[in-house]
Amino acid sequence: MTEIIGVRFKSGGKQYYFDPQGQQVAPGQGVIIETSRGLEYGECAQGNTMVEDEEVVQPLRPMVRIATDKDLETVQKNHEKEKKAFTICQEKIAAHGLDMKLVEVEYNFEGNKILFFFTSEGRVDFRALVKDLASVFHARIELRQIGVRDEAKMLGGLGICGRPLCCASFLDEFQPVSIKMAKTQNLSLNPTKISGTCGRLMCCLKYEQEAYEDAVHRMPKNESFVETPEGAGNVCQVDLLRETVKVCLEDQPETPKCFHNCELRVIRSGKGKRPEDYVAPPMEELAKLRKVTPVEEPRTLRDNMNAALAGLGVAEEESAPAAAETRRTRSRRRRGSGEQPQAAGQQGKKEEAKQAPQKAQSRPPKGDKPRPESKPKAQESAKPAAEKPAAEGQAPSGEKKRPRRRYHRRPRGDKPQNPNPQ
């Protein structure tokens, strides 16, 4: 077994493995590594891990030390130098009139080597530029031409999906992408829709290619002759994601119908003529191809309550008395609010009709005296008529009283008369 650590020299870059020399390194810590270009500063991406000896590519370079505060200051100074070197190099490129686009400048940890990354459509003769830059920086100069994908990886940005570019975030290496992948996935072949920020085909076309290839082998090809639950016909459209197929039936060629892949029986795959010896089976046999989807019965409120109680560990028998008591309470509320159903009202009327004779028998006869506790109101309020003097304009006691008017309309132009003149 061999102990290794994983180190990245750039954000989102490739991960390299080194020998920690017995030191414990945590992910995120800065380390100083000995590489073929000399000492370099990197960030630990994978802590100490034991792997088999066969999985290690020899020779395994060692880690020098864990980065100190002084090393971090050196790295910060190198970043400041890179900004100045970028501006100077752009001026030199314009002075020499070279057809090249400067992308990034990188200082090594020791500061004795500078790398200039650029893009160009063709080959560029930059020998005079290298001499000019060496006289300015007094260091070893290296110009490296990269592709447009590497440029997008270095610069970063947002894709058409709204997320950071895959190459700048997690892709270690670029996977080959072809236009055949876009055709297999039924995408629009418009270059503006299937191209990324770099101008090349999007790397994400590779992600789902295996799933689409598997679906293509299971689904029938276009223009295939198939049997469906409603008859035979030719396939006119295939949806790989939903695994559905539109078929133009022989009986109804103008209105294609949609079927699931499991409902089809392929007679002839791909383009070609209909088999001459083909005889359509009866519709009863074709109806067996139809996919039967189990339909769940609608669950009632009681079923939902029982399922919830079962999930809580409460038995259904324990909740039955509570449910019965709830029903009784609801029925009492309905009787109190007068919201009885019509059938209950009719039943109540019948019971009242049965009890009517009993009530009539329990009443006392007319000739009997009333009970002492219930005195007639007429005796309490009756007074001799002689005690009350008849008011003016009041009818005699024997006659019926006329209703008194509450409002009297005064005639216009007349003055009110005093009823009691002095």
C-alpha positions in Angstrom: 0.0 0.0 0.0 1.1 3.5 -0.8 0.1 6.8 0.8 -0.8 9.6 -1.5 -2.5 13.1 -1.5 -4.4 14.8 -4.3 -3.3 18.4 -5.3 -4.7 20.9 -7.7 -2.6 23.8 -9.0 -5.6 25.7 -10.4 -9.2 26.1 -9.5 -11.2 23.4 -11.4 -7.9 22.0 -12.8 -6.8 18.5 -13.0 -5.9 16.6 -9.8 -2.3 15.2 -9.5 -1.1 12.8 -6.9 2.1 13.2 -4.7 3.9 11.5 -1.8 3.1 13.3 1.5 6.4 12.1 3.1 4.5 11.0 6.2 2.9 14.4 6.9 -0.8 14.7 7.5 -2.5 17.1 5.1 -6.1 18.1 5.3 -8.2 19.1 2.2 -8.0 22.9 1.5 -4.5 23.3 2.9 -1.7 24.9 0.7 1.3 22.8 0.0 4.6 23.2 -1.8 5.3 20.5 -4.4 8.4 19.6 -6.4 7.4 19.3 -10.0 9.3 19.1 -13.3 9.1 22.9 -13.6 10.5 23.4 -10.1 8.8 24.2 -6.9 5.0 25.0 -7.3 2.3 26.0 -4.9 -0.9 23.9 -4.9 -4.0 23.3 -2.8 -4.8 19.9 -1.3 -8.0 18.4 -2.9 -7.7 14.9 -1.3 -6.2 14.1 2.1 -4.0 11.2 3.0 -5.2 8.1 1.3 -3.9 4.5 1.1 -4.0 2.9 -2.4 -2.6 -0.2 -4.0 0.9 -0.1 -5.4 -0.4 -1.1 -8.9 -2.6 2.0 -9.1 0.3 4.5 -8.6 2.2 5.8 -11.6 5.8 5.9 -10.8 7.8 7.9 -10.1 5.7 9.6 -7.4 7.1 13.1 -6.7 7.3 14.1 -3.0 5.7 17.0 -1.2 8.2 19.5 0.2 6.3 21.1 3.0 2.9 22.6 4.0 2.7 26.2 2.9 3.6 28.8 5.5 2.5 32.4 5.8 5.7 33.5 3.9 4.8 31.2 1.1 1.3 32.7 0.9 2.8 36.2 0.7 5.0 35.0 -2.2 2.0 33.7 -4.1 0.2 36.9 -3.6 3.1 39.0 -4.9 3.3 36.7 -8.0 -0.4 37.4 -8.7 0.3 41.1 -8.7 3.2 40.6 -11.1 1.0 38.6 -13.4 -1.4 41.6 -13.9 1.5 43.9 -14.8 3.0 41.3 -17.2 -0.3 40.9 -18.9 -0.5 44.6 -19.7 3.1 44.8 -21.0 2.7 41.7 -23.2 -0.5 43.1 -24.8 1.4 46.2 -25.7 4.3 44.2 -27.2 1.9 42.1 -29.3 0.3 45.2 -30.7 3.8 46.7 -31.4 4.9 43.6 -33.3 1.5 43.3 -35.1 1.0 39.7 -34.3 -2.4 37.9 -34.9 -2.7 36.4 -31.4 -5.0 36.9 -28.4 -3.4 36.8 -25.0 -5.5 34.8 -22.5 -3.5 34.4 -19.2 -0.1 35.0 -17.7 1.3 32.6 -15.0 4.4 33.0 -12.8 5.9 30.0 -11.2 6.4 29.9 -7.4 10.1 30.8 -7.5 9.5 33.7 -10.0 12.2 32.8 -12.5 9.8 31.6 -15.2 6.8 33.2 -16.9 4.2 31.4 -19.1 2.1 33.3 -21.5 -1.1 31.5 -22.8 -2.6 32.8 -26.1 -5.0 31.7 -28.8 -4.7 32.1 -32.6 -6.3 30.7 -35.7 -3.0 29.7 -37.2 0.7 29.5 -36.5 2.4 32.6 -35.2 6.1 33.5 -35.4 6.7 35.0 -32.0 10.5 34.7 -31.7 11.0 38.4 -31.8 8.3 38.8 -29.1 10.1 36.4 -26.8 13.3 38.3 -27.0 11.6 41.5 -26.3 9.8 40.1 -23.3 13.0 38.5 -21.9 14.7 41.9 -22.0 11.9 43.4 -20.0 11.3 40.8 -17.3 14.8 39.2 -17.1 13.3 35.8 -16.6 12.7 32.7 -18.7 9.8 33.3 -21.1 7.5 30.6 -22.5 4.6 31.2 -24.9 2.0 28.5 -25.2 -0.8 28.3 -27.7 -4.1 26.8 -26.5 -7.5 26.1 -27.9 -10.8 27.9 -27.5 -12.0 25.3 -25.0 -8.9 25.8 -22.8 -9.5 29.6 -23.1 -13.1 29.2 -21.8 -11.8 26.9 -19.0 -9.3 29.6 -17.9 -11.6 32.6 -18.1 -14.7 30.9 -16.8 -18.2 32.3 -17.2 -21.9 31.3 -17.3 -23.5 28.9 -19.8 -26.8 29.1 -21.4 -28.3 27.1 -18.5 -27.4 29.9 -16.1 -24.8 27.9 -14.2 -21.0 28.2 -14.2 -19.2 26.5 -17.1 -18.7 22.8 -16.5 -15.1 23.0 -17.8 -14.3 25.7 -15.2 -16.0 24.1 -12.3 -15.5 20.3 -12.2 -14.4 18.9 -15.6 -10.8 17.7 -15.4 -10.5 16.7 -19.0 -12.5 17.5 -22.2 -14.5 14.6 -23.6 -14.9 14.3 -27.4 -18.3 15.6 -28.6 -19.7 15.1 -32.1 -22.7 16.3 -34.1 -24.0 12.7 -34.1 -24.8 13.1 -30.4 -27.1 16.0 -31.1 -28.9 14.0 -33.8 -29.4 11.0 -31.5 -30.9 13.3 -28.9 -33.3 14.9 -31.4 -31.9 18.3 -30.8 -32.0 21.2 -33.1 -29.0 21.3 -35.4 -28.8 25.1 -35.1 -25.2 25.9 -34.2 -26.3 28.8 -31.9 -28.4 26.4 -29.7 -26.0 23.5 -29.4 -22.7 25.5 -29.1 -21.2 26.7 -25.8 -19.5 29.9 -24.9 -16.3 28.7 -26.6 -18.1 28.3 -29.9 -17.7 24.5 -29.9 -20.4 21.8 -29.2 -21.5 21.8 -25.6 -19.7 19.4 -23.3 -23.1 18.4 -21.7 -24.1 16.6 -24.8 -21.9 13.8 -23.6 -23.7 13.4 -20.3 -26.9 11.7 -21.5 -25.6 10.1 -24.6 -25.5 6.6 -23.1 -29.1 6.8 -21.9 -30.2 7.9 -25.4 -28.3 5.1 -27.1 -29.9 2.6 -24.8 -33.3 4.0 -25.7 -32.6 3.8 -29.4 -31.9 0.1 -29.2 -35.2 -0.6 -27.4 -37.4 1.7 -29.4 -38.6 0.9 -33.0 -37.0 2.9 -35.8 -38.9 5.5 -37.9 -41.1 4.2 -40.8 -41.2 0.8 -39.2 -44.3 -1.4 -39.7 -45.8 -2.3 -36.3 -48.9 -3.8 -34.8 -50.8 -1.8 -32.2 -53.9 -2.5 -30.1 -56.0 -0.6 -32.7 -54.5 -2.1 -35.8 -51.4 -2.1 -37.9 -49.5 0.9 -39.2 -46.3 2.7 -39.8 -44.2 4.6 -37.2 -44.1 8.4 -38.0 -42.5 9.8 -34.8 -40.5 8.4 -31.9 -40.1 10.1 -28.5 -37.1 8.6 -26.8 -37.6 10.3 -23.4 -41.2 9.4 -22.9 -40.7 6.1 -24.8 -43.9 6.7 -26.9 -44.4 6.3 -30.6 -46.9 7.9 -33.0 -48.3 5.4 -35.5 -50.3 6.2 -38.7 -52.8 3.4 -38.8 -53.9 1.9 -42.1 -57.5 2.5 -41.3 -56.9 6.1 -40.3 -53.7 7.4 -42.0 -54.5 11.1 -41.5 -54.8 11.0 -37.7 -51.7 9.3 -36.1 -52.2 7.9 -32.6 -49.8 7.7 -29.8 -48.8 4.3 -28.1 -46.3 3.2 -25.5 -43.3 1.2 -26.6 -44.6 -1.9 -24.7 -47.9 -1.8 -26.8 -46.1 -2.3 -30.1 -45.1 -5.5 -32.0 -42.5 -4.8 -34.7 -43.2 -6.6 -38.0 -40.6 -4.8 -40.2 -37.9 -2.6 -38.7 -36.9 0.5 -40.7 -37.9 1.7 -44.1 -39.2 -0.8 -46.7 -42.3 -2.3 -48.2 -45.0 -4.0 -46.2 -44.5 -7.8 -46.0 -46.5 -9.5 -48.8 -47.4 -12.5 -46.8 -48.6 -10.4 -43.8 -52.1 -11.2 -42.5 -53.5 -8.9 -39.9 -54.5 -10.8 -36.7 -58.0 -10.3 -35.3 -58.7 -7.3 -33.2 -59.3 -9.5 -30.1 -55.7 -10.6 -30.2 -54.3 -7.1 -30.9 -56.3 -5.8 -27.9 -54.2 -7.9 -25.6 -51.2 -5.6 -26.5 -52.8 -2.7 -24.7 -51.0 -1.5 -21.6 -53.2 -1.9 -18.6 -52.5 0.8 -16.0 -53.8 -0.1 -12.5 -56.3 2.5 -11.4 -56.2 3.2 -7.7 -59.6 3.5 -6.0 -60.3 6.9 -4.6 -59.5 6.9 -0.9 -62.1 8.3 1.5 -61.4 10.5 4.5 -61.7 7.5 6.8 -59.1 5.6 4.8 -56.7 8.5 5.0 -57.3 8.8 8.8 -56.7 5.1 9.3 -53.5 5.3 7.2 -52.3 8.2 9.3 -53.2 6.4 12.5 -51.4 3.3 11.3 -48.3 5.3 10.6 -48.5 6.7 14.2 -48.9 3.2 15.7 -52.5 3.7 16.8 -54.9 0.8 16.1 -58.1 1.5 14.2 -60.3 -0.1 16.9 -59.1 2.5 19.4 -60.3 5.3 17.2 -63.7 3.8 16.4 -65.4 5.1 19.7 -64.0 8.5 19.1 -65.4 8.5 15.6 -68.8 7.4 16.8 -68.8 10.2 19.4 -67.9 12.7 16.8 -70.8 11.6 14.6 -73.2 12.0 17.6 -71.9 15.5 18.3 -72.4 16.5 14.7 -76.0 15.2 14.7 -76.8 17.2 17.9 -75.4 20.3 16.3 -77.6 19.8 13.2 -80.7 19.4 15.3 -79.9 22.5 17.3 -79.3 24.6 14.2 -82.4 23.3 12.4 -80.4 21.7 9.6 -82.3 18.4 9.7 -82.7 16.4 6.5 -86.1 16.2 4.9 -86.6 12.6 5.8 -85.9 13.4 9.5 -88.5 16.2 9.3 -91.2 14.0 7.9 -90.5 11.4 10.6 -90.8 14.1 13.2 -94.2 15.2 11.8 -95.5 11.6 12.0 -94.4 11.3 15.6 -96.2 14.6 16.5 -99.4 13.4 14.8 -99.3 10.2 16.9 -98.8 12.2 20.1 -101.6 14.7 19.4 -104.5 12.5 20.7 -102.5 11.8 23.9 -102.1 15.5 24.5 -105.8 16.2 23.8 -106.7 13.6 26.5 -104.4 15.0 29.0 -106.0 18.5 28.8 -108.5 19.5 31.5 -112.1 20.1 30.5 -113.3 23.7 29.8 -115.6 23.9 32.9 -112.8 23.2 35.4 -111.0 26.0 37.2 -107.5 26.9 36.1 -104.6 25.8 38.2 -103.6 28.2 40.9 -100.1 28.8 39.7 -101.4 29.9 36.2 -103.8 32.8 36.7 -105.5 34.2 33.6 -104.1 37.5 32.5 -107.5 39.0 32.0 -108.1 38.9 35.8 -104.8 40.6 36.6 -105.3 43.5 34.1 -109.1 43.9 34.4 -110.3 47.0 36.3 -113.7 48.6 36.6 -114.4 50.8 33.6 -115.9 53.5 35.9 -112.5 54.2 37.5 -111.1 55.4 34.2 -112.7 58.6 33.0 -113.4 58.6 29.3 -111.0 60.8 27.5 -112.1 63.4 25.0 -112.8 61.9 21.7 -112.5 58.4 23.1 -115.1 55.8 22.2 -117.4 54.3 24.8 -116.2 51.3 26.6 -118.8 49.1 24.8 -117.6 50.1 21.4 -114.4 49.0 19.7 -111.5 51.4 19.8 -110.3 52.9 16.5 -106.6 52.7 15.8 -104.9 55.9 16.8 -102.9 57.7 14.1 -99.3 58.3 15.0 -98.7 61.2 12.6 -101.2 63.9 11.7 -100.8 66.0 8.6 -101.3 69.7 9.2 -103.2 71.5 6.5 -101.3 74.2 4.7 -102.1 77.8 5.7 -103.9 76.9 8.9 -102.5 77.8 12.2 -102.4 75.3 15.0 -105.3 75.7 17.5 -104.7 75.5 21.2 -106.8 72.7 22.5 -107.1 74.3 26.0 -107.8 78.0 25.6 -107.6 80.0 28.8 
